[in-house]
Amino acid sequence: MGEVVRYFCRAHGRVQGVGFRFFVQQTAKEMGLTGWVKNMPDGTVTMEVQGDIEEIDAFAKRIKKGGGFIRVDRLDMETADSVLLDDQDFVVAY
């Protein structure tokens, strides 16, 4: 396993009301990543994702690809301030 990093991401596009949060959660769990995903009032979806940098790159590619009714027009990613050592799961936040 490589370096563990944490990113804050914002997805733009058709990402609410189409199962996007569940898709993100399932993808993250399959890849062994931790964090959270949440719908925002402006129609975007934000998330923090933590794990191996190579897995996060692969995760971002899968998220951008979308699927079904999901359409990601843009995925903004920035390094989060800190890695959370006690982060154990990937959850949908409300």
C-alpha positions in Angstrom: 0.0 0.0 0.0 1.3 3.5 -0.9 0.8 6.8 0.8 -2.6 7.4 2.5 -4.2 10.6 1.5 -7.6 12.4 1.9 -9.3 14.4 -0.8 -12.4 16.7 -0.7 -14.3 16.4 -4.0 -17.4 18.2 -5.5 -19.3 16.5 -8.4 -21.2 18.6 -10.8 -23.8 17.3 -13.3 -26.8 15.0 -13.0 -25.8 13.7 -9.6 -28.9 14.1 -7.4 -32.0 11.9 -7.6 -30.2 9.3 -9.7 -28.5 7.0 -7.1 -25.2 8.8 -7.2 -24.5 8.8 -3.5 -25.1 5.1 -3.3 -22.9 4.6 -6.4 -20.1 6.6 -4.8 -20.5 4.7 -1.5 -20.4 1.3 -3.1 -17.5 2.2 -5.4 -15.5 3.5 -2.4 -16.3 0.4 -0.3 -15.3 -2.0 -3.1 -11.9 -0.1 -3.4 -11.3 -0.1 0.4 -11.6 3.7 0.7 -13.1 5.5 3.6 -15.0 8.9 4.0 -18.4 10.3 3.3 -20.7 11.6 0.5 -23.5 14.3 0.8 -26.0 16.1 -1.4 -25.7 19.9 -1.4 -28.4 22.5 -1.8 -26.8 23.8 -5.0 -27.3 20.5 -6.8 -23.8 19.3 -6.4 -22.6 16.3 -4.3 -19.6 16.7 -2.0 -17.5 13.9 -0.6 -14.3 13.2 1.3 -12.4 10.1 0.3 -9.4 8.6 2.0 -7.0 5.9 1.1 -4.1 4.9 -1.1 -3.4 7.6 -3.7 -3.5 5.0 -6.6 -6.9 3.7 -5.4 -8.2 7.3 -5.2 -7.1 8.0 -8.8 -9.0 4.8 -9.9 -12.0 5.8 -7.8 -12.1 9.3 -9.4 -12.0 7.7 -12.9 -14.9 5.4 -12.1 -16.9 8.3 -10.5 -16.4 10.5 -13.6 -17.5 7.7 -15.9 -20.9 7.5 -14.0 -23.5 5.0 -15.1 -27.2 4.7 -15.6 -28.8 8.1 -15.3 -25.7 9.5 -13.5 -23.8 12.1 -15.5 -20.7 13.7 -14.0 -19.8 16.9 -15.9 -17.0 17.9 -13.6 -15.3 16.4 -10.5 -13.3 19.0 -8.6 -10.7 17.5 -6.2 -8.4 19.1 -3.7 -6.2 17.6 -0.9 -7.9 17.7 2.5 -6.2 19.2 5.4 -5.6 16.0 7.3 -5.8 12.2 7.1 -8.3 10.8 9.7 -6.6 7.8 11.3 -9.8 6.5 12.9 -11.8 6.6 9.6 -13.1 3.1 9.1 -16.1 3.3 6.7 -17.6 5.2 3.8 -21.0 6.6 4.7 -23.8 8.7 3.2 -24.1 11.9 5.2 -27.3 13.8 5.6 
